Amino acid sequence: METTIISNKEVEVLRKQTRGCARLIHFNSAGASLPPDVVIETVINYLNEEATGGGYETEYKNIGRINQVYDLIAQLINADKDEVAVFENASAAWGTAFKGLTFREGDEIITCEMEYISNLIGFVDIQKTKGVKIKVIPNDQNGNFPLQDFENAITAKTKLIAVTHIPSSGGGMIPIVEIGKITERHKILYMVDACQSAGQFPLDVKQIKCDILSATGRKYLRAPRGTGFIYIKKSVQDLVTPLLLDHRAATNVTLNSYTLRNDAQRFELYEKSRALTLGLGKAIEYALNIGIERIWQRIQHLADMTRRELETIPGISVHDNGDEKCGIVTFSVGGIESAVVKTKLAELGINVSVGAAQATPIYMEKQNLKSIVRSSVHYYNTEDEIKRMCQGLQAIIKPIVN
C-alpha cells in the first residue's frame, strides 16, 4: 500500500497545533522537539486534576488512560503490551537492561563506532569489573556499517550485540534489520538504542529481531522531557535482573521471598509522574495518527534539502556519511566555532545544537572532529525555514569570506 506524503496544507495544520512554530525556527528535534499543544494540555490538565483531587485519587480515576500508554508504546514498535516498560529517560531504560545482564570474564560485546557516550560508560564499567572484551566495528570509507566484518567478528564468546541505530552527532544510520538477521542466526542477545529513532523512523521489533530496545520521548516523539520506554522481549525478561525493586515489581512479599510480576513492568519503580506518562502516550497517539512512515518520508525530504542547500554555501562542510541518512544534519563552518554558529543563529530565532566530541566519541575521533553544528529537522519544519537558516549562515560567514 502506497503511503501518501504529508502535504504542505497538512503541515500548516500541524504547525498551528504547535505553538512553538509561531515563535521560532526549531532545528533541534534530536535534542528535544517542540511538543504539540495537545501533549502539553494533557500534562497540565492532569496536574491540575491532581492539585484539586489528590495524587493517588487522580491516578485511580485515570488508571485506564495510564494503562493505555503501554498499549500505545506496543503499537508504535509492534510489540506486546507485557514487553514494554515506562522510564524517565532512555539512559535509565538502556542502563537498567544492560546492568541487569550477567557477564563473565572473557565474554565479548560487539558494538559500532556510532555508540552513544552513556552506553560506552556501561561498556567501560563491565570491561573493568568483569573482564569483558568490547569489539567496535568501524564503518567503511563510505560511512556504511560493514555487515560481513561484523559477522566475521562474532565468536563463541560473543555474549551481546549492542548498537545505536541513529547517532547523536551524525546523520548516518546503522542497518539494524540486517544486523538482526545475522544476530538471530548466531543466537546472540541483541540490544538496540533507538533514542533518536522513535518517532522519526518506523520501528518494528519483530522485523528488527532485537531482544531489547530503548527510546526516549522528548526527541522525535515530541513527548515531554522526563519520559522514555524500554522493550524487553518476553522470552529474555528472566535473563535481565531488575536493578531496583518495589511493590510494583514484586508481590507476595515475606521476610523470606517475593514473586516478580510476569511482564516488563517488573523493571519499573512505582513512583513516577503520571502526568508525564500520559503526555508520552498522547505524543505517541499523535504520531500514530499522522503515520510514522509518512513522518519518515517528510523528514528525509527536509534533511536531503538541508544538505543540498548547505553544500552550496562556501565555507560549510557537511559531515553526514552512509547510503541511508536520517533527519540529523551535521556540518561545520570553517573558521567559526560550532558554539558561536549556534549562538548567532539563536539571535535570529533559529535553534540548532552543538554535537560535542564526547557525545559520540569513537566516531568523532575517527573523523577528527571536536564539535559539529547539528540541525535536526522534523515534519513540522518547512522548506522556507531551511532557506532562512541557510541565509542566516551566509550572513554569519560573509565577514570571514570577505
N, C-alpha and C positions, 0 to 999 in steps of 0.2 A: 504494500500500500504506500503510495507516494505521500510524502509529508509536505503540507503546504507551508510556504515561507511566512514569516511574520512580516506583514505589510507595514508600510510607513504609517498608514492610518491606525493600525493596531498599536504601533509603537507610541503614537501620540496619546492614545487612551491609557496605555500603561504608564507613561510619563506623568499624566495627570493624576494617577493613583499613587505617585511617589513625590511627596512634597519637596524632597531634596533636589529634584531635577530642575525646579524653578529657580533655585538659588545658585547653583554651581555646576561645573562640568566635572563629573566624578569618574576618573580612570583609576580607581583603586579597589576594584572588587576582589582582587587577590588578597587584599588586606581585610577589608570589610565593605560589603556592598551597601548601597542605600536601601533600606528596607521599604517595602510597600506600606502605605498608610494603614492598611487593614491589619498588618502584623503589629504595628505599634499600638493601634487601638485595642487589639486583643490583649496585649500585655497590660496596658493601662487600665482597661476595664476590669481585668481580673484583680489587679492590685487595689483598685477602688472597692471592689466587692469584698476583698479580704479586710480592708480598713473598716468597713461598716458591718461585716458579718462574722469576722473571726477567721483566722487562718485555717484551722482544721475543719471548721464548719463549711467554709467555702470549697475546700478540697472535696469534702464528702458530697457536696451539692453538684460538683463538676467532674466527678470521678469518671463518668462516661467519656467526656471530652478529653480528659487527660489520658485515659487508656487508648483512645483512638489515635493518639500520636504514634504509638507503636505500630499500628496498622498502616499509617501513612509512611513511616520510615520503611517498613517492609515492602510496601508498594513501590516506593522510589527505587529500591535496589533489587527488587524481585526476590525477596527473602520471605521467610515465615516469621510471624509475629514473635514467636518464642525464641528467635535467634538475634533479636536486637535489644540494645540497652541504651538508655539516655545518659549522656555525660555532660559535664560543664564545658568541655572543650575536647578537641581532637587529641591533644597531647596526653591528657588524662586517660582517654579511651585507649590510645595506642599503648601507652605505658602500662596500663592495667593488664592488657592482654600479654604484652611481651614479658613483663616482670613475672607474670603468672606461669610462664612456661618453665619446664625443667630442662636445664642444660648440664652436661657433664664435660669434664676435661677431654679435649680432643674433638668435640663437636665442631661443626662448621656452619656458619651463616653466610649465605650469598646475598649480596645487595648490589645497588647500582651507584653510579657516580652522582646521581641527582638527589641522593638521600638527604632528608631534612636534618638540621642540626640536633633537634631533640631526640630523634631516632638514633643518630650517631652516638649521642651521650649514652643511650642504653646499650649500644654495642660495646662501647669502651668499658663500661661497668662490667658487663658479663665477660668480656675478654680478660679483665684484670682479676675478677673474683673466681671465675670458673675455668679459665684457660681455654676459652672458646676461640676459634680462629675465624676472623672476618675476611671474606673474599669480596673484593669490589670488581665488578665487571664494567670496564670503561666503555663509553660509546665509541663508535668508529669515527673515522675522519670526517664523515658527513653528519655526525651527530645522531646516528641511529644506534639503538641497542643491539649488539651482535648476538643473535639467538644461538648460533652454533657455538660461539665462545662460551656462552652461558651454559649450554648443555654439557660442553666438554669439561666445565669446572665442577660439575656435580660428581661427588664421590660417595662411597658408602658412609662417610662421616657427616655428610650434609644433613643437618637437622632442620633448617629453616631457610626459606626463600622470603626475603622481606624487601619490598621495593616501594618507592614513592612514584605514583602514577604521573603526576604533573608537579614539577619542581617549583620551589618558592621563587627562584631567581632565574628562570629560563622559560622560553616558550616552547621547548620541545616536549615530547611525551614518551613514556615508556610503554611498550606493547604488552599490556597486562593480560590480554586474552591469549596471546601466543605463548607468553611465559607460563600461563596457567595450564595450557595443554602439555607442555614439557614437564611441569611440576607434577601434574596428575599422573603422567606416565611413569615417573620415578617414585611416586607415592611419598612426596615430601610435603611437610606443612608449608602453607603459602599465605603470606600476610601482605596486604596492600594498604598503603597510606593514600587515601582518596580525599585528603583535606582540600585540595584545590579542584577536585573533580566534581564533587557532589553539587548538583545544581547547574553545572556547566556542561557536563558530558553524561550521556546515558549509561548508567551503571547497572549491570546485571550480574549478581554474584554467581548465578548458576552458569552463565556464559564465561565469566572470568575464571571460574572454578577455584576461587580463593576460599580459604578456611576462616580468615579474619580480615575485616575491612573497617577502617576507622575514618571518620569525617567530622568536619566542623559545620556549624550552622551559619556563622557570620559572613562567610565568603560568598560564593556564588549562589547559595541557597537563599540569601537575603534575610536570614533569620537574625534575632538579636545576638549580641555578644554574650558569651557565657552559656552557649549551647553546642552540643555535639552528640555523636552517637557511635556505637560500635556494632558490627555484625560479627557474631561468632557462630560458626556452623554447628548445628545441633550435635553432630557426631564427634566434634572435638571439644565440646564445652567441658568435659571432665578432664581434659588434658591441661586446662588453664586453671590454676589455683587462684581464687579471689584474694586480692591483697588485703582488703578490709571487709569485715562482715558486720552487719547489724540485723535487726529483726526483719528487715525487708528481704534479706537473703536467706535467712535461716529460720526454721520453725522447730517445734518440739524440743526446745532448749532445756536441758537439765545441767546439773553440775558435771555430768559425765559425757554428754553427747548433744548433737543437734542434727537437723536434717536440712540439707541445702535444697532450695527450691529448684524445680526442674526446668528452668529456662534461663536465658541470658541475663535476666534481671537480677540474678544472683551476684552479678558483678557491680551492681549499683549500691549506693547508700540511700537510705530513706530520705534524708533531708536535702532537698534541692528546691530551686524556685519553680513552683507550679506555673507561675505567670510566664516565665521564660520557656518552659516546656511547651505551653500552649502556643507561644509565639513561634517556636520551631515548627510545630505542627501546622500552623496557619501558613507559614512560609513554604513548607513542602506542598501543601494543598494548592497554594497559589501557583507554584512552579508546575505542578502536575496538570493543572487546568490549562496552562499555556502549552505544555508539551515539551519534555526535555529534548527530544530530537529537534524540534523547531528552535528551541533556545540554542542548542549546539550549532545549528546551521547559521543562525544570526550572529553568534559570537565569532565563528570562523570568518564570516564575511567581513565583519568590522575589524577583526585582527589583521586579516590579509590586507585590507585597505590601509590600515595604520602602518604596517611595514612598508608597503609600496610608497606611501607619502613620505615617510621618514627617510627612505633611501634616496629620495630626490634632493634632500637638503644637504649641502656641503658641510662637512664637519661632524656629521652624525654617523655613527656606526651601529647597525642593528646586530644583535648578538644571538638571535634565535637560530638553532640548527635542527636538522632532522626532517624526515619526509612528512611527518604529521605534526602540526603545530596547534597550539591552543589559544586561549584568549589573553594570555600574558605576553606582552610585547616588551622586550628589554633592549635598551640601547644606551649609548654613552655619547657625550658631546666633547669633542676634542678641546682641551684647554680649559674646561669648566668642570668642577667637581659635581658629582651627581646630586649631592645635597643642596648645592647652590641652584642647580636647574630646578629641583623640586620647589625650593623657596620662591624663586622668581615666577614659576608657573602658578603657584598658590596666590601670589599677588594679583594674578589675572583671573582668579576664581576657578583655576583648573587644578584638580587633585591628581597627583601621581605619587608614587612612593620610591624609596631607595632600597635596592636589594644589596645588602652588605655581604662581604665575602663569607662571613660566619654563617649566614642562613643556609647556604648550600656549599660548604667549604671545599669538598673534593672537586666539584665541577668548576667553581670559581678559580681555584688554584690552577687547575688544568688550563683554563682559558686566560690565565694571567690577568684576572680582573679583581680589583679591590672593591669596586662597587659598580652598580648599574642603575639607570633610571628604569623603573618598572611602570608601564602603562597598561593596566588590565581592563579590558572592555567588557561590557555586559550588554544584554539585548536592549536595555533601555537607553543606551548611548546612540548617537546619531552620526551620520556622515559629516554633518556640519560641525559637530563638536570635535571630530578628528581634525578637520581642516583648521579649526580655530586653535587647537593645540599646536599644530604644525606652524601656523602663523606666529604664535607666541614664541616657539622655539627659534624661528628665524630672527625674530626681534632680539632675542637673548644672544644669539650667535653673531649677529651683524657687527657689533663693535670689535669683536675678535677677528672676524674675517677681513674687515676693512683695515 
